[in-house]
Amino acid sequence: MKRDYIRNKKPTTLPFDTRQLKTLDDEFWKKWAFYYLLDFYKNYDRNELKSIIEEETKKQYPRTEREIAKFLRLKLKANRQFGLNFSVKGEETNDEDVEGNYDITIHNTYWKSQDFYFECKNLDGSQDLINKYVCYNTYKKNKKNENIFDGGVLRYFNGKYAQNLVFGGMIGFLILGDKAEIKLNLLAKLNEKLTTSPDGDLIKINDNSIDGNSFTFDSVHRRLNDEFTLHHLLFDFSV
């Protein structure tokens, strides 16, 4: 099913010369990563994904978010053009003490940064999932008897995610609710201070940042005396 309202401009062609590939900057490679993610969103089989979601929700302990991320990765792997230049993996931990589990990692050997990490979170219009997308209190205690906080966005600022990069990604899976309202609630939550403040403090929002699509935006934050950009894509799977 093709969704013609999704804008997806094909980036500049990748050069064949490996020496040239090694000189390309992050923005060039990110545009190609976005292109393939949007291509997936524009063309995925709604009935196939709907069936996967319905089967998962029947389980006693459903992991819908995990299954959707797996579905996305499998579709990227099945895309021959994507496979000529990129690989994708997920649910891997490079360093148990520092890095977290990335839901989706898009990789190219010639890219200086090499990896583009994405955290995936379900969204259904509830404040609970808005909080889990950004930052929430788990009510578990650490060794100092302090509350432990977690959240998709928070992981980029508490030492878990993309520590050697200045960018990362968030993909929201909208399974229920109004997408415009959910986006507004996310933006409001992002304006709140994280437990890592001043790291994670919001500097600005660049709205409709990926090819002018209204379901995308960038949030720019402070991190380690520098700026860190999170690229957000909100994929509506409720329709």
Kinemage of the C-alpha trace (Angstrom):
@kinemage 1
@onewidth
@group {chain A} dominant
@subgroup {mainchain}
@vectorlist {calphas} color= white
{ca met a 1} P 0.000 0.000 0.000
{ca lys a 2} L 1.613 3.229 -1.156
{ca arg a 3} L 1.040 6.358 0.927
{ca asp a 4} L 1.417 9.249 -1.507
{ca tyr a 5} L 1.218 11.955 1.173
{ca ile a 6} L 4.659 10.935 2.439
{ca arg a 7} L 7.387 13.094 0.928
{ca asn a 8} L 10.593 11.201 0.221
{ca lys a 9} L 13.140 12.870 -2.019
{ca lys a 10} L 15.930 10.612 -3.227
{ca pro a 11} L 19.324 11.938 -2.063
{ca thr a 12} L 22.402 12.538 -4.206
{ca thr a 13} L 23.696 9.323 -5.747
{ca leu a 14} L 26.358 7.453 -3.813
{ca pro a 15} L 29.754 7.535 -5.589
{ca phe a 16} L 31.401 4.270 -6.666
{ca asp a 17} L 34.891 5.367 -5.604
{ca thr a 18} L 35.539 4.178 -2.031
{ca arg a 19} L 37.950 7.085 -1.498
{ca gln a 20} L 35.078 9.488 -2.139
{ca leu a 21} L 32.734 7.505 0.101
{ca lys a 22} L 35.134 7.974 3.005
{ca thr a 23} L 34.984 11.772 2.622
{ca leu a 24} L 31.182 12.073 2.814
{ca asp a 25} L 29.817 13.813 5.914
{ca asp a 26} L 27.145 12.713 8.400
{ca glu a 27} L 24.402 14.759 6.734
{ca phe a 28} L 24.894 12.911 3.449
{ca trp a 29} L 24.662 9.481 5.076
{ca lys a 30} L 21.748 10.458 7.315
{ca lys a 31} L 19.728 11.560 4.292
{ca trp a 32} L 20.109 8.094 2.824
{ca ala a 33} L 19.110 6.451 6.121
{ca phe a 34} L 15.989 8.653 6.259
{ca tyr a 35} L 15.228 7.849 2.627
{ca tyr a 36} L 15.071 4.115 3.320
{ca leu a 37} L 13.098 4.534 6.550
{ca leu a 38} L 10.544 6.706 4.744
{ca asp a 39} L 10.465 4.250 1.851
{ca phe a 40} L 9.527 1.535 4.342
{ca tyr a 41} L 6.814 3.715 5.892
{ca lys a 42} L 5.419 4.659 2.508
{ca asn a 43} L 5.183 1.100 1.191
{ca tyr a 44} L 4.802 -1.346 4.103
{ca asp a 45} L 1.919 -3.821 3.988
{ca arg a 46} L -0.622 -2.556 6.529
{ca asn a 47} L -2.460 -5.883 6.788
{ca glu a 48} L 0.765 -7.790 7.395
{ca leu a 49} L 1.806 -5.505 10.238
{ca lys a 50} L -1.722 -5.373 11.648
{ca ser a 51} L -1.735 -9.176 11.861
{ca ile a 52} L 1.614 -9.170 13.691
{ca ile a 53} L 0.373 -6.564 16.195
{ca glu a 54} L -2.899 -8.415 16.802
{ca glu a 55} L -1.133 -11.731 17.404
{ca glu a 56} L 1.338 -10.133 19.792
{ca thr a 57} L -1.353 -8.376 21.845
{ca lys a 58} L -3.020 -11.748 22.513
{ca lys a 59} L -0.007 -12.858 24.553
{ca gln a 60} L 0.050 -12.621 28.332
{ca tyr a 61} L 3.106 -10.375 28.192
{ca pro a 62} L 3.028 -8.731 24.752
{ca arg a 63} L 6.135 -7.053 23.385
{ca thr a 64} L 4.496 -5.161 20.543
{ca glu a 65} L 7.218 -2.542 20.319
{ca arg a 66} L 9.858 -5.234 19.850
{ca glu a 67} L 7.860 -6.997 17.136
{ca ile a 68} L 7.253 -3.796 15.158
{ca ala a 69} L 10.961 -2.907 15.316
{ca lys a 70} L 11.781 -6.432 14.146
{ca phe a 71} L 9.289 -6.063 11.266
{ca leu a 72} L 10.927 -2.785 10.231
{ca arg a 73} L 14.424 -4.296 10.320
{ca leu a 74} L 13.349 -7.318 8.265
{ca lys a 75} L 11.803 -5.073 5.614
{ca leu a 76} L 15.000 -3.018 5.391
{ca lys a 77} L 17.026 -6.214 5.037
{ca ala a 78} L 14.705 -7.378 2.262
{ca asn a 79} L 15.243 -4.118 0.349
{ca arg a 80} L 17.950 -4.979 -2.171
{ca gln a 81} L 18.932 -1.344 -2.790
{ca phe a 82} L 19.304 -0.727 0.950
{ca gly a 83} L 21.491 -3.824 1.242
{ca leu a 84} L 23.895 -2.612 -1.449
{ca asn a 85} L 25.067 0.221 0.805
{ca phe a 86} L 23.838 -0.411 4.355
{ca ser a 87} L 23.230 -3.104 6.918
{ca val a 88} L 20.745 -3.043 9.782
{ca lys a 89} L 20.758 -4.790 13.123
{ca gly a 90} L 19.039 -4.465 16.471
{ca glu a 91} L 18.877 -5.496 20.104
{ca glu a 92} L 22.637 -5.645 20.463
{ca thr a 93} L 24.806 -4.346 23.271
{ca asn a 94} L 28.410 -3.414 22.533
{ca asp a 95} L 29.451 -2.630 26.081
{ca glu a 96} L 27.275 -3.830 28.940
{ca asp a 97} L 28.666 -1.158 31.269
{ca val a 98} L 28.195 1.822 28.971
{ca glu a 99} L 25.974 1.190 25.963
{ca gly a 100} L 22.310 0.287 25.972
{ca asn a 101} L 20.373 -1.972 23.642
{ca tyr a 102} L 19.742 -0.255 20.325
{ca asp a 103} L 16.455 -1.193 18.662
{ca ile a 104} L 17.732 -0.293 15.193
{ca thr a 105} L 21.289 0.385 14.027
{ca ile a 106} L 21.896 1.435 10.414
{ca his a 107} L 25.508 0.877 9.409
{ca asn a 108} L 27.856 1.658 6.535
{ca thr a 109} L 31.541 0.725 6.599
{ca tyr a 110} L 32.673 3.881 4.781
{ca trp a 111} L 30.695 6.276 6.961
{ca lys a 112} L 33.083 7.941 9.404
{ca ser a 113} L 30.486 7.690 12.160
{ca gln a 114} L 29.587 4.214 10.815
{ca asp a 115} L 26.388 3.789 12.853
{ca phe a 116} L 23.060 5.595 13.138
{ca tyr a 117} L 21.252 4.465 16.280
{ca phe a 118} L 17.470 4.510 16.763
{ca glu a 119} L 15.409 3.903 19.877
{ca cys a 120} L 11.833 2.783 19.189
{ca lys a 121} L 8.847 3.440 21.456
{ca asn a 122} L 5.121 2.731 21.244
{ca leu a 123} L 2.731 5.678 21.476
{ca asp a 124} L -1.028 5.472 22.044
{ca gly a 125} L -2.060 8.916 23.233
{ca ser a 126} L -1.508 8.094 26.903
{ca gln a 127} L 0.768 10.183 29.101
{ca asp a 128} L 2.409 6.970 30.306
{ca leu a 129} L 3.859 6.193 26.868
{ca ile a 130} L 4.746 9.851 26.249
{ca asn a 131} L 6.792 9.669 29.446
{ca lys a 132} L 8.443 6.381 28.431
{ca tyr a 133} L 9.368 7.895 25.065
{ca val a 134} L 11.163 10.769 26.853
{ca cys a 135} L 11.806 10.166 30.583
{ca tyr a 136} L 9.940 8.491 33.428
{ca asn a 137} L 10.345 7.314 36.993
{ca thr a 138} L 10.662 3.509 37.170
{ca tyr a 139} L 10.209 3.668 40.975
{ca lys a 140} L 13.061 1.217 41.296
{ca lys a 141} L 15.931 2.169 43.590
{ca asn a 142} L 19.667 2.348 42.991
{ca lys a 143} L 22.357 1.557 45.552
{ca lys a 144} L 21.944 5.035 47.026
{ca asn a 145} L 18.209 4.375 47.486
{ca glu a 146} L 17.411 6.982 44.812
{ca asn a 147} L 14.676 6.551 42.218
{ca ile a 148} L 15.909 5.223 38.871
{ca phe a 149} L 14.712 7.094 35.791
{ca asp a 150} L 14.597 5.697 32.261
{ca gly a 151} L 13.185 6.662 28.862
{ca gly a 152} L 14.108 6.618 25.186
{ca val a 153} L 15.341 10.198 25.001
{ca leu a 154} L 16.992 10.063 28.417
{ca arg a 155} L 19.259 7.210 27.311
{ca tyr a 156} L 21.073 9.571 24.950
{ca phe a 157} L 22.008 11.780 27.908
{ca asn a 158} L 22.662 9.397 30.811
{ca gly a 159} L 25.689 7.683 29.261
{ca lys a 160} L 23.948 4.770 27.544
{ca tyr a 161} L 23.461 5.748 23.901
{ca ala a 162} L 25.610 7.172 21.075
{ca gln a 163} L 28.363 8.451 23.336
{ca asn a 164} L 30.809 9.103 20.508
{ca leu a 165} L 28.293 10.796 18.204
{ca val a 166} L 26.476 14.134 18.078
{ca phe a 167} L 23.209 12.704 16.751
{ca gly a 168} L 20.770 9.852 17.280
{ca gly a 169} L 17.261 8.800 16.332
{ca met a 170} L 13.864 8.127 17.875
{ca ile a 171} L 11.062 6.280 16.086
{ca gly a 172} L 7.605 6.436 17.600
{ca phe a 173} L 5.160 3.658 16.712
{ca leu a 174} L 1.662 5.185 16.913
{ca ile a 175} L -0.703 2.304 17.586
{ca leu a 176} L -3.633 4.411 18.898
{ca gly a 177} L -4.554 8.055 19.321
{ca asp a 178} L -4.456 11.304 17.372
{ca lys a 179} L -1.039 11.834 15.788
{ca ala a 180} L -1.167 15.654 15.924
{ca glu a 181} L -2.057 15.618 19.640
{ca ile a 182} L 0.598 13.009 20.398
{ca lys a 183} L 3.235 15.124 18.666
{ca leu a 184} L 2.218 18.209 20.671
{ca asn a 185} L 2.394 16.227 23.913
{ca leu a 186} L 5.848 14.939 23.005
{ca leu a 187} L 7.076 18.467 22.317
{ca ala a 188} L 5.718 19.605 25.685
{ca lys a 189} L 7.438 16.719 27.469
{ca leu a 190} L 10.736 17.454 25.712
{ca asn a 191} L 10.642 20.972 27.150
{ca glu a 192} L 10.823 19.550 30.676
{ca lys a 193} L 14.199 19.188 32.381
{ca leu a 194} L 15.626 15.669 32.420
{ca thr a 195} L 17.223 14.146 35.496
{ca thr a 196} L 20.576 14.614 33.713
{ca ser a 197} L 20.154 18.412 33.415
{ca pro a 198} L 21.943 20.454 32.110
{ca asp a 199} L 22.734 17.511 29.790
{ca gly a 200} L 19.599 16.918 27.770
{ca asp a 201} L 18.235 20.447 28.164
{ca leu a 202} L 16.272 21.363 25.040
{ca ile a 203} L 17.793 24.140 22.909
{ca lys a 204} L 15.353 24.164 19.982
{ca ile a 205} L 12.934 22.187 17.841
{ca asn a 206} L 13.247 21.979 14.073
{ca asp a 207} L 9.764 20.964 12.968
{ca asn a 208} L 8.918 18.894 9.854
{ca ser a 209} L 12.658 18.355 9.547
{ca ile a 210} L 12.790 15.346 7.208
{ca asp a 211} L 11.604 16.274 3.706
{ca gly a 212} L 8.957 18.560 5.216
{ca asn a 213} L 6.930 15.644 6.623
{ca ser a 214} L 4.697 16.697 9.522
{ca phe a 215} L 5.375 13.419 11.373
{ca thr a 216} L 9.071 14.321 11.723
{ca phe a 217} L 11.019 16.807 13.818
{ca asp a 218} L 14.485 17.323 15.275
{ca ser a 219} L 15.141 18.213 18.905
{ca val a 220} L 18.492 19.835 19.663
{ca his a 221} L 19.825 19.385 23.212
{ca arg a 222} L 22.822 20.242 25.345
{ca arg a 223} L 25.226 17.381 25.947
{ca leu a 224} L 28.736 17.552 27.376
{ca asn a 225} L 29.148 21.272 26.530
{ca asp a 226} L 28.090 20.621 22.952
{ca glu a 227} L 24.893 20.201 20.942
{ca phe a 228} L 23.271 16.817 20.341
{ca thr a 229} L 20.521 16.341 17.746
{ca leu a 230} L 17.766 13.755 17.994
{ca his a 231} L 15.889 13.005 14.786
{ca his a 232} L 12.290 11.936 15.471
{ca leu a 233} L 10.035 9.967 13.116
{ca leu a 234} L 6.465 9.231 14.224
{ca phe a 235} L 5.102 6.314 12.205
{ca asp a 236} L 1.328 6.027 12.414
{ca phe a 237} L 0.378 2.342 12.330
{ca ser a 238} L -3.131 2.919 13.689
{ca val a 239} L -4.725 3.604 10.281
